[in-house]
Amino acid sequence: MSMERRDLFKLASVAAVATVVPSMVVASETKAVAKKASGKSVVIVGGGFGGLTMAKALRKKDKTLDVTVIEQSNIFMACPFSNTLLGGLDGVTLDTFVGDYYQPSAKHGYNFVHATVTAIDRKAKTVTTTSGDIAYDILVLSPGIAYDYEKQFPKWSKDKITKVAQACPAALMPGNEHVALKRQLDNMDDGNVIIVPPASGKFRCPPAPYERTAMVANFMKNEGIKGKVIVLDTRGGKFAKGKAFKESWADLFSDIIEYKGHTEVIDVDPDAKTITYIEKENADAEGVTKTEKYEVCNLIPINKCSPVIAMAGLETNGAGFALMDGYSFKSKTDANIYVCGDAVTHKIPPSGQTAIWGANRAAGQIIAQLNGKVDDPIKGLPAKAANVCFSMVGGKPEEAIMVTHTFSADPSGVLKGKGNVPKPKDGNGKFRSKGTAKATREWFNGVMRELFS
């Protein structure tokens, strides 16, 4: 692509983003009237895939339920499929991922409160928010994740963390991070893109950094940008859908993607646009310190659970995720609190589809409890294809890979997922195919319809 055309593309992209951002940040600050528990009141904290699915499922099962969703964002944005925005796939815009919270709440008859939760009183059974107090009979916590820069970079100051977080947006949580990362890609000149997956522990959507690797490579290839997509990982090539991703990278972007499997990031200088890391031959080797120049850096830090779980005083593991009552989605600590989505300690992949599956399952458990019954937490298990996760790996033509998980009641006392990465019939012996790419779009479009119609 000529520089003249690229400059025009940059200007158009900046203008497009500028028109979108204000609609994402303008918020209504109307105070909500304090609600009292009706005996059948369910309050849901978090309006993501799990929270919205839960609200709709509860109202569908029992129209007499008083259901309230509390969400600090005033507009919904989906993370699944969002890497395709970075990849520049046909017809994908920011509008593809956003939704109006008030649309499904009006249709299904639940309340939506745009507010931030500031306290949870389990004894009084109230949730304090910036829009007032709300009482509950059953509380559902589906608050998602937070980033733990402090654990990963203990020597960094707060100012340093803030600067790096803004300059190298993680884009694993919905909102401005995705807009910022896309803007940086659209504005980049020749040079490298650095992608840093979370260094350790459980993190949201395990395939996400590796799908992003393919999509950024696709963008650079299509735009004629000279440079590499360099992945600074810690997993030595053993990651979600690893064989399928590596096969696709080698076939489609062998001259663009450079994967480094045993690294430790020690410094980022946003002003100089450099990242310093230790590269090892294997996990036990001493390693060599290297500094790499970049045009764009996507640093995804270690994940921890949203502080809302700790706010409720629930028992957690070391990363703040809620301990569960056996195979159910009920908190181990409080029989009147359920937990969904990323915040659980069940050994199931933290994905959008898992959140949907878990919310529907938990809704049945809540209905049973409100009616004085006990829902069998292992009924329907093992659940085949409880999680289906797609990842785009190519853009021209569109091709994708997938994984399915069967969820079962593990002897350890929690739900556990077992994955399978199939080779599709139309893949000619490969893990990727055009048919899987079509299914990827169909899955996402179907989920958005289900949430917002």
N, C-alpha and C positions, 0 to 999 in steps of 0.2 A: 504494500500500500504506500502511495506517495505521502510525503510529509504534509503536503497541502491538504489532502483528504483527511489525514489523521488529525490535523489541527481543527478542521471543521467538525470532525466526529467528537473531539474533546469538548468543544464549545457547546455542541448540541446536548451532549451528555450532562454537562454541568447545569445547563438550563433546565433539563428535564428533572434532575435531582432537586434543584432549587424549588420547583413547583410542587414537589411531593413532600418535602420535609415539614413545612408548616402544618399540613393537615395531620401529621403524625404527632405533633407536640402540643397542639392547642387542646386544652382540657376543660371540662365543665367542673366547677368547684361547688355546685349546688349541694347543700347539706342534706343528707338523707334522713328521713324520719326514723328515729330509733325503733327497731322492730322487736316485738316480744315473741318468745317462743310459744307456739300454738299447741304443743304436744306432738306436732308432726312438722317441725321446722328443721330444715337442713340448710346450713350455710356452707358454701364452697369457697375456699380461698384459692384463687388462681383460675384464670380464664384461658388456659392453653388447651391442647387436645384433650387432656384428661378432664379438666374442669367443665368444659362445654359439653363433652360427651356425657358426663355424669348428670349435669343439670337436665339435659334433654331426656335421658334415660329414666331419671326419677319421675319427671312429670308424665312421661309416657306410661309408666307403670302404675302411677297413682296421681290422678288429677287433683286430689285434695291436699297434696303436699304443698307446703309453703317453702319454696326453694329460692335461695338468694346466692348469686355469684358476686364475689368481690374481686376486682382486678385493678391494679395500679395503672395499667396502660389504658388509654381510651380508644385504641384501635388494635384489632387482632392482626398479628403477622405470623405466618407459618415459617418454620425453619426447614422442615422436610421439603425437598425439591428446590430449595433456594440457591443451591450451588449452580443450578442451570442459569440463573441470572448472571452470575459471574462468568459463566462459560459462553454467554452470548447466544444461547439457543433461540431458534426462530419463535417469535410470538411471545417470548417470556419478558414481562416487565414487572415493575414493583407492584402494580395492580394485581398481578397473578396471585400474590401471597397475602393480601390484606382483606379484612372483613370487618363489618360493622357489628359490634357486640349487641346493639339494641335490636337488630333484626331478628335473631333467633329467640331472644328473651321475650319479645312481643308475641312471636308466633307460638311458642311453647308454654307461655304463661309463667315464666319465672322472673325474678327480679334481678336486675343488673345494677351494681353499685360501683361507680368508678371512684376508687379510693385506695389509700395505702393502709395496710394493717399495722398498727403500732403496738398492740398488746392483745394477749389472749388470756382470759381468766377461766381456767377449767373448772374451778369450784363454783363460780357464779354462772358459768356457761355463757359467756359473752365474748364477743370480738370487738375490740376498740379500733376504730378506723378514723381517718381524717375527715370522714363525713358522718361521724356519730357512732354510737354503740349498737350492736346487733346481737340479739340473743339467739341461742340455738338449742335444739334437742340433740341433733347429730351435727358434728363439724367434720367437713372433708377438707383435707389439706393437699393441694396439688400445686405447690408454689414453684416447682422447677429447681434450677441450679443457681449457684453463684460462682464467681471465679476466686481462686485462692493464690493470687500472686505472692502473698506474704510467705506461704509455705514453700513455694518453688524458688523464690528469690529473697531469702531472709535478710540479706545484706542491703537490699535496695530500700531507699527511703520512700515515704508515701508520695512525695513529689515525683520521684523517679518512676514509680509504678504508674501514677496517673499519666505521666508524659508518654511512657511506652504503650500503655493501654490505648491511648488516643491515637498515637502514631502507627501502631501495629494492631489494628482492630481484630479481636478474636472472632467475632461473627458466629458465635455458637448460641447466642441468645437473640431473640427477635428485636428489631428496632434499628437504631441509627448505625450500629456497627456494620450491618450489611450495606447500607447506603454508602458509608465511608469507604469500605473496602472496594465496592464497585467503582466509586469515583476515582480511587487511587489507580485501579487497573485501567480505567478509561483514559486517565491522564498520563500514564507511564510512557516513557520512551524506551529505547532498547536497554536491556539490562535484565537482572535476575529477580525472580519472585521467590521469597523464602517462606515456606510453610512449616510451622512448628506445631505438631500435635501435642496434646497434654502429655507431660513427662511420665506420669504414673497415675495409677488408680482408675476408678470408674469415671467415665465421662459420657456426656450426652451424645447419642448417635455415634457409636464407635466407627462406622465407615466414613463419617463426614469429612475428616481431613484428607482422606485418600481419594474420595470422589472429587473433592475440591481441587486436588492436585491435577486430576485429569481434566476438569473443566477449565482451570486456569491455563493449562497447556493448550487446550482446544482454542481458547480465546487468543492466546499469543500466536498460535499457528495461523488462525484465520485472519488476524490483523497484521501479519507479517512482522511481528516484533521479534527481534533477535535477542535471545537470552535463554536462560534455564529456569525451570521450576525446581528448586532444591528443597527437598524434604529433610529436616533435621529431626529424626525420630530416636526413640529409645528402645524400640521393640524388636530390632534385628530382623525385620521383615515378617514378624508373626503378629498380624493384626487382622481385624474383621475383613472377611472376603479377600484375604491376602493373595492367594494364588490367582484369583480372578482379576484383581486389580493389577498385579504385576505382569500378568499375561497381556492385558489390555495396554498398559503403559509401553511394554516392549514392542507391541505390534503397531501402535498408533503414534507414540510420541517418544521413541527411543532417543532421538536427538535433542529432546527438550527436557524430559524429566530425569533428575538425578536424585536417587534415594540414598540417604546415609542413615543406616539403621542403628548405630551405636554412638550417640552424641549426647552432650550435655551443654545446653546454652548457659553461658555465664554472664554475658553482657549484651546490651543493645544500645547503640548510640543513634537516636532518631535524627540528630542534627547532621551527623556525618553519613547517615544511612548505612551503618555497618552493624553486623552481628558477630559476636565472638563466641566460639564454642570449642569444646574438647571433642575430638573425634577419635574413636577407638576401633581397633580391628574386631574386638569382641567385648562383651560386657565386663570381662575381668582384666582387660588390658589397661595399661596406664593412659595411653592416648596422647595426642598432639593437639596443642592449642592453635586454632585457626581463626582468621577474621575474614568475613565475606562481605563484599559490597552488595547492596540491593537497591532495587527501584521500589519494590513493594514488599512489606513484611506482614505476614499473617501469623501472629503468635497466639496460640491457644493455650492458656495456662491450665494448671491442675484444677479440676472441678471440686467443689464442695456443695453441700446441700444449701438451699435457700435458708436464711436465718429464721424464717417463719417457723420451722420445725422446732428449733431451740426456744423460740419465743413461747411456744406452747408447753415447754417443759417436758417434752417426750423423751424417752430413752432412745439413744442413737448409737451408731457406730463411730469410729474415729473421724470420719469425714462429715458427720452430722446428719446422715440419712437415718430415717426412722426405723426402729426395730418393730417387727410385725408380730401379730398374734397368730403364730402358726402359719397355716396356708391361706389365711384370709387377708383382707386388706385393712383390717382393724389394727389400730395401734396396740402394741404390747402393753403400753402404759395406761391407756384410758379407753374404756369400752365404748365411749361415745365419740371417739375420734377415729376417722378413717384416713388413710393416706394413699394417694395415687400418683401415677406418673413417675418422674425421675426420682422422687424423694424416698422411695421404698428401698428396703434392703433385700428384697427377693432377688434371686440370681437370674433375673430375666433382663434382656437387653433394653436399655433406656432409649426407646424410640417412640415416634409418633403413634405407630400402630399398636405397640405394647401399651401405651397410655390409654388408647381407645379400648382395647381388650380389657385392661384392668378396671377401667371406669365402669364399663358395662357389667362386669362381674361384681364389683363392689356395690353397684346400685342394687343388685338383687339381695346382697347381704344386708344392706341398710333397710330396704323395704321389709325384709323378714324381721329385723330387730324392732322396727317401729310397730310391727304388728304382734310383738311378743313371741315370735318364732325364731328358730335357729336355722340359718342357711348352711347346708353342708359345704364346707370350704374345699372339699376335694371332688365334688360332683363334676362330671364332664371332663375330668383329667384322666389321662393326658389329652391335651388339646392340640391337635395337629394344625400346623400353619397358623398358630395363634399370633405370631408376628411374621409379617412379610415385609421385607425391606429391599427397596430398589436403589440402585446407584447408577447414574448416567456416567458413561466413560468416553463417549465420542459424540461429535456434533454433526459431522458431514461424512457419512450418514449418521443419524442418531442411533446410538447403541447403548445398551445398559446391561448390568449384571444384577443378580438378586440373591437373597438368602431367605430361607424360611426357618422358623423355629417351632419346635414342639415344646409346649410347657407341661411340666409334670410336677407331682408332689415328691420332692426329693427327701430321702431318709433323714437328711440333716434338719428337716423341719421347715424348709422354705420352698417356694416355687422356684423351679430351675428350668432354663431353656437349653435345648440342644439344637444346634444349627446345621443346616445343609445348604451348600451352594451348588445348585444344579447346573448342568450344561443344557441349554435349551435345544429343542429339536431343530430350530432354524439357525443354530449357531455354527453349523459346519465343524463341530468338534471343539468349538471355543466356548468360553464361559459367557461371552457377550453376544447380543443379537439385536436386530431391529425390532423383532417382536417383543422382546423384553423392554425396549425403550418405549414402545407404544403402550405396553402395560404400565410402565412407570407413570406416564402422563395420565392414563385412565385411573390409576389408583389415586393420584393426587387430586384430580378433578372430582372424583367420587367422594373423597374425604371432605373436601371443601363444600360440596353440595350437602353432604350429610350434616355438617356442622352449621351451615348457614341457610338451610332451606327447610 
